[in-house]
Amino acid sequence: MSIVLVLVIIGVLITLIIESMPSIKSLGIGFLWGKVWDPVQNIYGAYPFLLGTLLTSFTALIISVPFSYAIAIYLGEYNPKGWLSDLLKNTIELIAAVPSIIYGFWGIFVLVPIIRTFELKIGVAPYGVGICTSSLVLAVMIIPYAASLGITLIRMVPSPLKEGAYALGATRFEVIRSVILPFTRTGLFAGVLLSLGRALGETMAVTMLIGNTTQIASTFKEIFFGPGNTMASVIANEFTEADHTLYVSALIELGLVLFFVTVIVNLIGKRIISKATNN
Amino acid sequence: MDQRIGIRNTKSVLFKGLIIFFAFVITIPLIIVLLYIIKQGITQVNWHFLTHVPAPPGEKGGGIANALMGSLIMVVMASIVAVPIGMLAGIYLSENPRTKLAYYSGLCVDILQGVPSIVVGIVMYFWLVKPFGGFSAIAGSVALAIMMLPIIIRSTEQTLKLLPDSLKEAALSLGVPYHRVILKVLVPCGFAGILSGITLSIARIIGETAPLLFTALGNNYFSTNITGQMESLPHVIFTYATSPYDDWHDLAWGASFILLLFVLTLNIVTKLLTRKWKIQL
């Protein structure tokens, strides 16, 4: 039965490669930085989606890191046991359990109007939907992944190390900064990678909130607050509408790129974790 | 020196305050989302809502019976596919951790966990939708089954690894054949752990929308035909949430509430099972 698993993965890879062959052949490597995506004219470039995916994922990551590190430090060091810590830990896990479609639905009706008024205030076109909105929702969604790993790792820091630092007269903050964080640095980084992998592939919430346009605005401010598109969202939106071979295979090539990127990010993360927890 | 210690202590206290602030602030969005869904959804849910199919736009009433049935059928079918495969693979991984095949399948589990659900949807489209000439609930179930596999495999593997070796050795020394040791000793002993993996994986997939977009699609009518299109809870939320009609939004809030209820219940069940077994999933 384990063979089935290996076969499934190989099958997935082969299917993706075969089905994206037409677009790989006719568009070549230039597909990745082609700036225009116009199915009607049969022009395909992945740049708008790469930009959208990277921008949403990394913004979400930057927002989420302070929170996930704080949770990891609080539940790993300050308050590892007791009802309050259990409650907080379960709540954090609940964040990951809520389906992404629900975040997206809530985002459309609650977050979008809020962002819209905010955008009016700072003087950009008040779309409401867009890269900024998606990043905010994504940030919340990916926090549990880095946090739960961080908690486990921080609890694994050997207490003689901490006690040694306390004995030298270090304060709690100094112990955390110069003993615990250096000790767990690679592991915490791996947690962030897992979060990133999740953010890159997230589909539904982003599809509902990003606004789905393939135009790239000229200034960064307009790009950030305006609507955009990610690799996953363009596949979700256009795959069933795609009517000719090249169109379909261009979308699948996006899927292939997404597959490789998320798999690599995840595998690096997993490798670091297994190294950090074994030694 | 005395002044320095004062500054250092203040710093330490401030840092603790900051950490506590950040750690707790993040529960606020979750609480807001949950309360909002409950507030909007609970007024929609009644017997009529659960037993009727959606009404056309503009008409009052209507429900999500088709989506409930569809989700149920697809989750059950996905479990039928995924549970045996996942359990067997998990048993293999825990019994033979050092073989080459175990290494590669372990790697595949890691890869599978990272595959975006939308990619699974695309692949299923080419495996089971295109060759058979139409969207079907079967294709949707297989896509969901693939999403379930890594969680079931990992939980089975972890649970069985926690069991003491003496248990297995005692059974073997009594002359019990190896396959019966696994079926009659190991699996029953680790049953709660394996079960928690299954409930957790169901909680994950019941809200999955992306793989269903290209496989089961949706269906406005009540259908139990597994070779045809079938509606599901997350898909009904997606279509109605992005539609321009207020009546349909109400329907989607109700459906979200029901979906949330399922997910929370399954998670609590998982929690209770894992608490007893102290398994890290």
Chai-1 contact restraints between the chains, C-beta under 6 A:
chainA,res_idxA,chainB,res_idxB,connection_type,confidence,min_distance_angstrom,max_distance_angstrom,comment,restraint_id
A,M1,B,I85,contact,1.0,0.0,6.0,A-B,restraint_1
A,M1,B,L88,contact,1.0,0.0,6.0,A-B,restraint_2
A,M1,B,A89,contact,1.0,0.0,6.0,A-B,restraint_3
A,S2,B,A89,contact,1.0,0.0,6.0,A-B,restraint_4
A,S2,B,Y92,contact,1.0,0.0,6.0,A-B,restraint_5
A,S2,B,L101,contact,1.0,0.0,6.0,A-B,restraint_6
A,S2,B,S105,contact,1.0,0.0,6.0,A-B,restraint_7
A,V4,B,I85,contact,1.0,0.0,6.0,A-B,restraint_8
A,L5,B,A89,contact,1.0,0.0,6.0,A-B,restraint_9
A,L5,B,S105,contact,1.0,0.0,6.0,A-B,restraint_10
A,L5,B,C108,contact,1.0,0.0,6.0,A-B,restraint_11
A,V6,B,Y104,contact,1.0,0.0,6.0,A-B,restraint_12
A,V6,B,S105,contact,1.0,0.0,6.0,A-B,restraint_13
A,V6,B,C108,contact,1.0,0.0,6.0,A-B,restraint_14
A,I9,B,C108,contact,1.0,0.0,6.0,A-B,restraint_15
A,I9,B,I111,contact,1.0,0.0,6.0,A-B,restraint_16
A,V12,B,V123,contact,1.0,0.0,6.0,A-B,restraint_17
A,T15,B,V123,contact,1.0,0.0,6.0,A-B,restraint_18
A,T15,B,F126,contact,1.0,0.0,6.0,A-B,restraint_19
A,E19,B,F126,contact,1.0,0.0,6.0,A-B,restraint_20
A,P66,B,F22,contact,1.0,0.0,6.0,A-B,restraint_21
A,F67,B,F22,contact,1.0,0.0,6.0,A-B,restraint_22
A,F67,B,I26,contact,1.0,0.0,6.0,A-B,restraint_23
A,A70,B,I19,contact,1.0,0.0,6.0,A-B,restraint_24
A,A70,B,F22,contact,1.0,0.0,6.0,A-B,restraint_25
A,A70,B,A23,contact,1.0,0.0,6.0,A-B,restraint_26
A,I71,B,A23,contact,1.0,0.0,6.0,A-B,restraint_27
A,I73,B,I19,contact,1.0,0.0,6.0,A-B,restraint_28
A,Y74,B,I19,contact,1.0,0.0,6.0,A-B,restraint_29
A,Y74,B,A23,contact,1.0,0.0,6.0,A-B,restraint_30
A,T91,B,T27,contact,1.0,0.0,6.0,A-B,restraint_31
A,I95,B,L30,contact,1.0,0.0,6.0,A-B,restraint_32
A,A97,B,V263,contact,1.0,0.0,6.0,A-B,restraint_33
A,A97,B,N267,contact,1.0,0.0,6.0,A-B,restraint_34
A,P99,B,G207,contact,1.0,0.0,6.0,A-B,restraint_35
A,I101,B,T209,contact,1.0,0.0,6.0,A-B,restraint_36
A,I101,B,P234,contact,1.0,0.0,6.0,A-B,restraint_37
A,I101,B,I237,contact,1.0,0.0,6.0,A-B,restraint_38
A,I101,B,F238,contact,1.0,0.0,6.0,A-B,restraint_39
A,I102,B,S256,contact,1.0,0.0,6.0,A-B,restraint_40
A,F105,B,I237,contact,1.0,0.0,6.0,A-B,restraint_41
A,F105,B,A241,contact,1.0,0.0,6.0,A-B,restraint_42
A,F105,B,S256,contact,1.0,0.0,6.0,A-B,restraint_43
A,W106,B,V33,contact,1.0,0.0,6.0,A-B,restraint_44
A,W106,B,Y36,contact,1.0,0.0,6.0,A-B,restraint_45
A,V140,B,P29,contact,1.0,0.0,6.0,A-B,restraint_46
A,I143,B,I26,contact,1.0,0.0,6.0,A-B,restraint_47
A,T171,B,R8,contact,1.0,0.0,6.0,A-B,restraint_48
A,T171,B,N9,contact,1.0,0.0,6.0,A-B,restraint_49
A,T171,B,S12,contact,1.0,0.0,6.0,A-B,restraint_50
A,R172,B,S12,contact,1.0,0.0,6.0,A-B,restraint_51
A,F173,B,K11,contact,1.0,0.0,6.0,A-B,restraint_52
A,F173,B,S12,contact,1.0,0.0,6.0,A-B,restraint_53
A,F173,B,F15,contact,1.0,0.0,6.0,A-B,restraint_54
A,G197,B,G114,contact,1.0,0.0,6.0,A-B,restraint_55
A,G201,B,P116,contact,1.0,0.0,6.0,A-B,restraint_56
A,T203,B,I118,contact,1.0,0.0,6.0,A-B,restraint_57
A,T203,B,A210,contact,1.0,0.0,6.0,A-B,restraint_58
A,M204,B,T209,contact,1.0,0.0,6.0,A-B,restraint_59
A,M204,B,A210,contact,1.0,0.0,6.0,A-B,restraint_60
A,A232,B,P116,contact,1.0,0.0,6.0,A-B,restraint_61
A,A232,B,I118,contact,1.0,0.0,6.0,A-B,restraint_62
A,I235,B,I118,contact,1.0,0.0,6.0,A-B,restraint_63
A,A236,B,I118,contact,1.0,0.0,6.0,A-B,restraint_64
A,A236,B,L213,contact,1.0,0.0,6.0,A-B,restraint_65
A,F239,B,F214,contact,1.0,0.0,6.0,A-B,restraint_66
A,G255,B,V119,contact,1.0,0.0,6.0,A-B,restraint_67
A,G255,B,I122,contact,1.0,0.0,6.0,A-B,restraint_68
A,L258,B,P116,contact,1.0,0.0,6.0,A-B,restraint_69
A,F259,B,V119,contact,1.0,0.0,6.0,A-B,restraint_70
A,T262,B,G114,contact,1.0,0.0,6.0,A-B,restraint_71
A,T262,B,P116,contact,1.0,0.0,6.0,A-B,restraint_72
A,V263,B,I111,contact,1.0,0.0,6.0,A-B,restraint_73
A,V263,B,G114,contact,1.0,0.0,6.0,A-B,restraint_74
A,N266,B,G114,contact,1.0,0.0,6.0,A-B,restraint_75
A,K270,B,D110,contact,1.0,0.0,6.0,A-B,restraint_76
